[in-house]
């Protein structure tokens, strides 16, 4: 881990902040806003994550938060992707406007890693020197910080396109460290991922001025939405588009965090939107985190028309895309090719399931214990050290977790084994035996 070198707050503000006209933009009382937006995936079928992130940038940019205090992490492989029918343009809803134009791309491709995210969030400028834009969240004791993360998730982790996974303990330790070092007055976190509630449940204290909302509870999927036939992919995620479309139309100078949470919770009827941390922060107005240009009623955006969300659970997105393509296919040859892709996807999923079952069988003491491990889910992860070690070994030796959602759905078995005190070495040895086969190596390379 890079050595953390502490700089004074005043020097960091000089490096990354710029003055604003107070008549145009109202800062939080006696402080300023900082924003970090992260899309943790790549690939065309994950289009929606980077589209969400770009839309989030447009909101805070429109609302006056300067680029000097906004950090965006995204792989940036969509705008010029060969599959993009509108090169240079990314949209976040059917027939939507371009959300890609003007987005600051501070960290792209292999720079989008969990360690870089933690360094940026905590203002570790030394660690980010020579990487991307070098910008960090150089916040101080009077400042407000807004964090928006969008990607795949599993119990206690969210994925990144490079450099591994972000574990809940590492994220919450970073937030608590920031609080102790007076690097914020208030911090709000909006997380979109499957089982995203597990990133904060029983971990985020209620007394450190931190408020988090998540797309799902600790045990369920989040949902993709807005399938686009021209692009043959999903354009957004239900929770994300709901909070952003709300921010687009409300007067954020009077609209509170709790009002936004409640309307997003009500309209996200596909999963359970959750809140954690200091719930008293719900009385704060949204503009204290997302900014506001104080629009007059004439300038205020019109409400979005109601469009069918066409929502599907995130793990089902690859198959749902193929099903849409099959329905729209125009020739027998094209249909045959799509059916073959669907069969291959089902075969790969079966391989993942079988591989995990073999690992459990080898690592546990009895068939009864193995059945219990596979067929139940623990509601609370406590053995974080064990879990972190086995997840990393699984990702390194069996299946990539960075861009594919399906292997993530099986990580609950490692939660179960860790909570039942199955030794780490027994689990990693089982992985080496099962995943060392030619079949598993083949799987790791293509799934």
PyMOL commands that set and color helices and strands:
alter all, ss='L'
color gray80, all
select helices_A, chain A and resi 9-16+44-62+67-69+109-111+114-121+125-128+168-180+196-199+238-249+257-267+279-283+287-290+314-328+332-363+367-375+384-397+407-410+412-419+424-435+438-446
alter helices_A, ss='H'
color red, helices_A
select strands_A, chain A and resi 33-39+70-73+144-150+153-154+157-159+165-167+186-192+210-214+223-228+233-237+274-277+312-313
alter strands_A, ss='S'
color yellow, strands_A
deselect
rebuild
show_as cartoon
